[in-house]
Amino acid sequence: MAGTRPRVELIPIFEDNYVFCLIDQDNQEVLVVDPGEAAKTSLFLKENNLSLKGVLLTHHHNDHIGGVRALINEHPAPIFAPKKNITQIGSADSWLSEGEKIKIGPFEFEVLELPGHTLGHIAYWEPKFKWLFSGDVLFGLGCGRIFEGTYEQAYHSLQRLKKLPSETLVYCTHEYTESNLNFCRMLSNLDNSPITGDSEELELYANQLLTRREMNLPSVPLKLAVELNVNPFLLAKSIAQFSYLRELRNKQ
């Protein structure tokens, strides 16, 4: 008899971050992705009688790792982190690199190295459920700022994500979609705009987004199939075009 399909629960923290809880409902076990803060996640585990099986980290920024120690102290479990962030993160049980696979309960992830936002940034791709935990690489109608890497690296990281199955659900860590929508609308009014997306699809996206946000519902997970048609950073046809868009977005 088939078990219950696992689900992903979003826990809002700070102003616009999400912590993701991947719940194996058959065994009352959970994986946590990027716990920037511990209290709300710990409370969620207790209220739902869930056992923590692991913590997955995408990169070293404090709003993604700041709650790890407090969470692990209360709910002991292994930590998985990018190998290139050993210096910044300090300690983990498994250091991960490109192409490695990790299996925890019903989940089996492939590690993707996606530099740009940071040099050591990784994402976790779960092919069975078509889930991508992308950290700060890709956002709704946007992408992450380039803090440590280069525009070229960030562009190529996005090209990799474009090759994932179109039915992929993208769990990005920030609720930036509404702000990015305003940027897309500004772009559409520029005479030399490199955006080539479908304007009707963007307006449909906008209507659905604003309805969800008015109900205080998240825009995450993103549907990759939709982002491919409306996200200007995925639509950029060259590094130069991507760089132009990113620099323009930095000023907004």
C-alpha positions as CSV (number, residue, x, y, z in Angstrom):
1,M,0.0,0.0,0.0
2,A,1.4,3.4,-1.0
3,G,2.3,5.8,1.8
4,T,1.1,9.3,2.2
5,R,2.9,11.7,-0.1
6,P,5.4,14.0,1.7
7,R,4.7,17.7,1.8
8,V,6.6,20.9,2.3
9,E,5.5,23.4,5.0
10,L,6.6,27.0,4.9
11,I,7.5,28.8,8.1
12,P,7.8,32.6,7.7
13,I,10.7,34.2,9.6
14,F,12.1,37.8,9.7
15,E,10.5,40.1,7.2
16,D,10.5,38.0,4.1
17,N,12.4,34.7,4.7
18,Y,11.0,31.2,4.7
19,V,12.2,28.1,6.5
20,F,11.1,24.9,4.6
21,C,10.0,21.8,6.5
22,L,9.9,18.6,4.3
23,I,7.6,16.3,6.1
24,D,7.6,12.5,5.9
25,Q,4.0,12.1,7.2
26,D,4.2,8.3,7.4
27,N,7.1,8.4,9.9
28,Q,6.5,11.8,11.5
29,E,9.9,12.9,10.4
30,V,11.1,16.2,8.9
31,L,14.0,17.8,7.1
32,V,14.5,21.5,7.6
33,V,16.1,23.8,4.9
34,D,17.9,27.1,5.8
35,P,16.7,27.8,9.4
36,G,17.8,31.4,9.8
37,E,15.9,31.5,13.1
38,A,15.2,28.5,15.4
39,A,12.2,29.4,17.7
40,K,9.4,29.1,15.2
41,T,10.8,26.0,13.6
42,S,11.3,24.3,16.9
43,L,7.7,25.2,18.0
44,F,6.4,23.8,14.7
45,L,8.2,20.5,15.3
46,K,6.9,20.2,18.8
47,E,3.3,21.1,18.0
48,N,3.2,18.6,15.2
49,N,5.2,15.9,17.1
50,L,7.8,15.7,14.3
51,S,11.3,14.3,14.7
52,L,14.1,16.2,13.0
53,K,16.2,14.0,10.6
54,G,18.5,16.7,9.1
55,V,19.2,20.3,8.3
56,L,20.0,21.3,4.7
57,L,21.9,24.6,4.2
58,T,22.2,26.3,0.8
59,H,24.8,29.0,1.7
60,H,26.4,30.8,4.6
61,H,24.4,34.0,5.0
62,N,23.2,34.4,8.5
63,D,19.5,34.7,7.6
64,H,19.8,31.1,6.3
65,I,22.0,29.5,9.0
66,G,21.5,31.7,12.1
67,G,19.2,29.3,13.8
68,V,21.0,26.1,13.1
69,R,22.8,25.7,16.5
70,A,19.8,26.5,18.6
71,L,17.7,24.1,16.6
72,I,20.2,21.3,16.7
73,N,20.7,21.7,20.4
74,E,17.0,21.2,21.0
75,H,16.5,18.6,18.2
76,P,19.8,16.8,17.5
77,A,20.2,15.9,13.8
78,P,22.9,16.0,11.1
79,I,23.8,19.2,9.3
80,F,24.4,19.1,5.5
81,A,26.2,22.2,4.1
82,P,28.2,23.4,1.0
83,K,31.8,22.2,1.0
84,K,32.9,25.5,-0.3
85,N,31.5,27.2,2.8
86,I,33.5,25.3,5.4
87,T,35.2,28.4,6.6
88,Q,32.1,30.5,6.9
89,I,29.8,27.9,8.4
90,G,32.3,26.3,10.7
91,S,30.9,22.8,11.3
92,A,28.6,20.3,9.6
93,D,28.2,16.6,9.5
94,S,28.4,16.3,5.7
95,W,30.0,18.8,3.3
96,L,28.4,18.6,-0.1
97,S,29.7,19.3,-3.6
98,E,28.4,19.2,-7.2
99,G,26.7,16.0,-8.2
100,E,26.6,14.3,-4.8
101,K,23.4,12.6,-3.8
102,I,22.0,12.3,-0.3
103,K,19.1,10.0,0.7
104,I,17.2,10.7,3.9
105,G,13.9,8.8,4.4
106,P,11.8,9.1,1.3
107,F,13.9,12.0,-0.1
108,E,16.9,11.7,-2.4
109,F,18.6,14.9,-3.3
110,E,21.1,15.8,-6.0
111,V,23.4,18.7,-5.1
112,L,23.8,21.5,-7.7
113,E,26.6,24.0,-7.3
114,L,25.1,27.4,-8.3
115,P,27.7,30.2,-7.7
116,G,26.8,33.9,-8.2
117,H,24.9,35.1,-5.2
118,T,27.7,33.5,-3.2
119,L,30.7,31.4,-4.4
120,G,29.7,28.3,-2.5
121,H,26.0,28.4,-3.0
122,I,24.3,25.0,-3.6
123,A,20.7,23.9,-4.3
124,Y,19.0,20.7,-3.5
125,W,17.1,19.0,-6.3
126,E,14.6,16.2,-5.5
127,P,13.8,14.5,-8.8
128,K,11.1,12.2,-7.5
129,F,8.9,15.0,-6.3
130,K,10.2,17.6,-8.7
131,W,11.2,20.0,-5.9
132,L,14.1,22.4,-6.0
133,F,15.3,24.2,-2.9
134,S,17.1,27.0,-4.5
135,G,18.2,29.3,-1.6
136,D,18.8,32.8,-3.1
137,V,19.7,31.9,-6.7
138,L,16.2,32.3,-8.2
139,F,13.2,34.2,-7.0
140,G,9.7,34.8,-8.3
141,L,10.2,37.1,-11.3
142,G,13.8,37.7,-10.1
143,C,17.1,36.4,-9.0
144,G,19.6,36.9,-6.2
145,R,22.0,39.8,-5.9
146,I,25.5,39.0,-6.9
147,F,27.5,39.4,-3.6
148,E,30.6,37.1,-4.1
149,G,30.4,35.7,-7.6
150,T,30.3,37.2,-11.0
151,Y,27.5,38.0,-13.4
152,E,28.8,35.3,-15.7
153,Q,28.5,32.7,-12.9
154,A,25.0,33.8,-11.9
155,Y,23.9,33.7,-15.5
156,H,25.2,30.2,-16.0
157,S,23.6,29.0,-12.8
158,L,20.2,30.2,-14.0
159,Q,20.8,28.4,-17.3
160,R,21.3,25.2,-15.4
161,L,17.9,25.7,-13.6
162,K,16.2,26.3,-17.0
163,K,17.1,22.7,-17.9
164,L,15.2,21.1,-15.0
165,P,11.8,19.6,-15.8
166,S,9.2,22.3,-16.5
167,E,6.9,20.9,-13.8
168,T,9.5,21.7,-11.1
169,L,8.3,23.5,-8.0
170,V,10.9,26.0,-6.9
171,Y,11.2,26.7,-3.1
172,C,13.1,30.0,-2.9
173,T,13.9,31.4,0.5
174,H,12.5,35.0,0.1
175,E,9.1,36.5,-0.5
176,Y,10.3,39.0,-3.1
177,T,7.8,38.3,-5.9
178,E,5.6,41.3,-5.5
179,S,8.5,43.7,-5.5
180,N,9.9,41.9,-8.5
181,L,6.6,42.3,-10.3
182,N,6.9,46.1,-10.0
183,F,10.3,45.8,-11.6
184,C,8.9,43.7,-14.5
185,R,6.2,46.3,-15.1
186,M,8.8,49.0,-15.2
187,L,10.9,47.0,-17.7
188,S,7.9,46.6,-20.0
189,N,7.7,50.4,-20.3
190,L,11.3,50.8,-21.5
191,D,11.9,51.2,-25.2
192,N,15.1,49.1,-25.1
193,S,13.9,46.6,-22.6
194,P,15.5,43.1,-23.0
195,I,12.4,41.5,-21.5
196,T,10.7,39.3,-24.1
197,G,8.1,37.6,-22.0
198,D,4.5,37.2,-22.7
199,S,2.7,40.3,-21.4
200,E,-0.6,38.6,-21.0
201,E,0.9,35.8,-19.0
202,L,2.7,38.3,-16.8
203,E,-0.7,40.0,-16.1
204,L,-2.3,36.6,-15.3
205,Y,0.7,35.9,-13.0
206,A,0.2,39.4,-11.4
207,N,-3.5,38.8,-10.8
208,Q,-2.9,35.4,-9.1
209,L,0.0,36.8,-7.1
210,L,-1.8,39.8,-5.8
211,T,-4.8,37.7,-4.8
212,R,-2.6,35.3,-2.9
213,R,-0.7,38.1,-1.1
214,E,-4.0,39.9,-0.2
215,M,-4.9,36.6,1.6
216,N,-1.5,36.6,3.2
217,L,-0.5,33.4,1.3
218,P,3.0,32.9,0.0
219,S,3.9,33.1,-3.7
220,V,6.3,30.2,-3.0
221,P,6.7,27.5,-4.4
222,L,7.2,29.0,-7.8
223,K,6.2,27.0,-10.9
224,L,9.3,26.8,-13.1
225,A,7.2,26.5,-16.3
226,V,5.6,29.9,-15.5
227,E,8.9,31.6,-14.5
228,L,10.5,30.5,-17.8
229,N,7.9,32.6,-19.6
230,V,7.8,35.7,-17.4
231,N,11.0,36.0,-15.3
232,P,13.3,38.5,-17.1
233,F,16.4,37.0,-15.6
234,L,15.5,33.6,-17.1
235,L,14.6,35.2,-20.4
236,A,18.0,37.0,-20.7
237,K,19.7,35.7,-23.8
238,S,23.3,36.6,-22.9
239,I,25.5,37.5,-20.0
240,A,25.5,41.1,-21.2
241,Q,21.7,41.2,-21.2
242,F,21.6,39.5,-17.8
243,S,24.1,42.0,-16.4
244,Y,22.1,44.9,-17.7
245,L,19.0,43.6,-15.9
246,R,20.8,42.8,-12.7
247,E,22.4,46.3,-12.5
248,L,19.1,47.9,-13.3
249,R,17.4,45.8,-10.5
250,N,20.1,46.8,-8.1
251,K,19.0,50.4,-8.4
252,Q,15.3,49.8,-7.7
